[in-house]
Amino acid sequence: MSSLRWAAPIFVGALGVAMFGLALTQPAWLGNTIGPGLFARWLSAAVILMSAIWLLSEVLLPERSALDAEVHDQSRKISEASLPTIRSGVGLLAGVMTFALAFPVVGLVAGCGLTAAVASWGAGERTVSAFAFSALAGATAALVVGMTLMPPGTQLWP
């Protein structure tokens, strides 16, 4: 087991824990409206959960280079095994940062759509239709949650 396979999800999880600590310094509710800390807590908890799932998958699943041993030479196996792991972590962090920066400007629905598109890049999506579907699914999920579970003051759109 390569230590790089473990390092990336542990690093992302540590960033999630740090973000959660910062989110606890902000109020989750301001009267009947959502405060700045609520979404930050949810996002950081999601980062922690996803990094734990990522780490678990790295521990339980065989290395990609072991699966392709008969087909690829040694240098190609190393690059194919490490690049998707790093790209997924970067995509996850970029998605979280995209939401944090976009939400105040474009609202919950568009912010979640943008975040889903960035995260789909991290997952390795390569077609415009895959990006569009990811963005639409993220925006739709945010709209459903915003309309059904959030209080009336929630900023769904600008």
C-alpha positions as CSV (number, residue, x, y, z in Angstrom):
1,M,0.0,0.0,0.0
2,S,1.4,3.3,-1.1
3,S,1.5,6.0,1.6
4,L,0.4,8.5,-1.1
5,R,-2.9,6.7,-1.3
6,W,-3.5,7.3,2.4
7,A,-2.0,10.7,2.7
8,A,-4.4,12.5,0.4
9,P,-7.7,11.5,2.1
10,I,-6.1,12.1,5.6
11,F,-5.0,15.6,4.5
12,V,-8.5,16.4,3.1
13,G,-10.1,15.1,6.3
14,A,-7.8,17.2,8.4
15,L,-8.8,20.3,6.4
16,G,-12.4,19.3,7.0
17,V,-11.8,19.1,10.8
18,A,-10.1,22.6,10.7
19,M,-13.0,24.0,8.6
20,F,-15.5,22.5,11.1
21,G,-13.6,24.1,14.0
22,L,-13.8,27.5,12.2
23,A,-17.5,27.0,11.5
24,L,-18.3,26.5,15.2
25,T,-17.1,30.0,15.8
26,Q,-20.0,31.4,13.7
27,P,-23.7,31.2,14.7
28,A,-25.8,28.6,12.9
29,W,-29.0,30.6,13.3
30,L,-29.8,34.3,13.6
31,G,-33.3,34.4,14.9
32,N,-35.4,32.7,12.3
33,T,-32.9,33.0,9.5
34,I,-29.8,30.9,8.7
35,G,-26.6,32.1,10.1
36,P,-23.2,32.0,8.5
37,G,-22.1,28.9,10.5
38,L,-24.9,26.5,9.4
39,F,-23.7,25.8,5.8
40,A,-20.1,25.9,6.9
41,R,-20.8,23.2,9.4
42,W,-22.7,21.1,6.9
43,L,-20.0,21.5,4.3
44,S,-17.1,20.7,6.6
45,A,-19.0,17.6,8.0
46,A,-19.5,16.5,4.4
47,V,-15.8,16.9,3.7
48,I,-14.9,14.9,6.8
49,L,-17.4,12.1,5.8
50,M,-16.3,12.0,2.2
51,S,-12.6,11.9,3.2
52,A,-13.4,9.0,5.6
53,I,-15.2,7.1,2.8
54,W,-12.3,7.9,0.5
55,L,-9.7,6.6,3.0
56,L,-11.8,3.5,3.6
57,S,-12.0,2.8,-0.1
58,E,-8.2,3.2,-0.4
59,V,-7.7,0.7,2.4
60,L,-10.2,-1.9,1.2
61,L,-9.8,-1.7,-2.5
62,P,-6.7,-3.0,-4.3
63,E,-4.3,-0.6,-5.8
64,R,-5.0,0.2,-9.4
65,S,-1.4,-0.7,-10.3
66,A,-2.0,-4.2,-8.9
67,L,-5.1,-4.6,-11.1
68,D,-3.3,-3.5,-14.3
69,A,0.0,-5.4,-13.6
70,E,-0.1,-7.5,-16.7
71,V,-1.1,-4.7,-19.1
72,H,1.0,-1.7,-18.2
73,D,4.7,-1.1,-17.5
74,Q,5.9,0.0,-14.1
75,S,6.1,3.8,-14.7
76,R,2.6,3.9,-16.2
77,K,1.1,2.0,-13.3
78,I,2.5,4.5,-10.8
79,S,1.2,7.5,-12.6
80,E,-2.3,5.9,-13.2
81,A,-2.6,4.9,-9.5
82,S,-1.6,8.2,-8.0
83,L,-3.2,10.8,-10.4
84,P,-6.9,10.0,-9.9
85,T,-6.5,10.0,-6.1
86,I,-4.9,13.4,-6.1
87,R,-7.4,14.8,-8.6
88,S,-10.3,13.6,-6.5
89,G,-9.0,15.4,-3.5
90,V,-8.4,18.6,-5.4
91,G,-11.9,18.4,-6.9
92,L,-13.4,17.9,-3.5
93,L,-11.6,20.9,-2.0
94,A,-12.3,23.0,-5.0
95,G,-16.0,22.1,-4.8
96,V,-16.2,23.2,-1.2
97,M,-14.4,26.4,-1.9
98,T,-16.6,27.1,-4.9
99,F,-19.7,26.8,-2.7
100,A,-18.3,29.0,0.0
101,L,-17.4,31.7,-2.5
102,A,-20.5,31.4,-4.7
103,F,-23.3,31.0,-2.1
104,P,-23.4,34.7,-0.9
105,V,-23.4,35.9,-4.5
106,V,-25.6,33.4,-6.5
107,G,-27.6,31.7,-3.7
108,L,-28.0,28.1,-2.6
109,V,-29.4,26.6,-5.8
110,A,-26.8,28.0,-8.2
111,G,-24.0,27.5,-5.6
112,C,-24.8,23.8,-5.3
113,G,-25.0,23.5,-9.1
114,L,-21.5,25.0,-9.5
115,T,-20.2,22.9,-6.7
116,A,-21.5,19.7,-8.3
117,A,-19.9,20.7,-11.6
118,V,-16.5,21.3,-10.0
119,A,-16.8,18.0,-8.0
120,S,-17.6,16.1,-11.2
121,W,-14.4,17.4,-12.7
122,G,-12.6,16.0,-9.7
123,A,-14.4,12.6,-10.2
124,G,-13.0,12.5,-13.7
125,E,-16.0,13.5,-15.8
126,R,-14.9,14.3,-19.3
127,T,-18.0,15.3,-21.3
128,V,-20.1,18.4,-21.3
129,S,-23.3,16.4,-20.8
130,A,-21.8,14.8,-17.7
131,F,-20.9,18.2,-16.3
132,A,-24.3,19.6,-17.1
133,F,-26.1,16.6,-15.5
134,S,-24.0,16.9,-12.4
135,A,-24.7,20.6,-12.1
136,L,-28.4,20.1,-12.8
137,A,-28.6,17.3,-10.2
138,G,-26.8,19.4,-7.6
139,A,-29.0,22.4,-8.2
140,T,-32.2,20.3,-8.2
141,A,-31.2,18.7,-4.9
142,A,-30.5,22.1,-3.4
143,L,-33.9,23.4,-4.6
144,V,-35.8,20.5,-3.1
145,V,-34.0,20.7,0.2
146,G,-34.3,24.5,0.2
147,M,-38.1,24.5,-0.6
148,T,-39.0,21.7,1.9
149,L,-36.5,21.7,4.8
150,M,-35.2,25.2,5.1
151,P,-36.9,28.2,6.8
152,P,-38.6,30.8,4.5
153,G,-35.7,33.2,4.8
154,T,-33.2,31.0,3.1
155,Q,-31.4,32.6,0.2
156,L,-32.2,30.1,-2.6
157,W,-31.2,32.6,-5.3
158,P,-30.0,36.2,-5.4
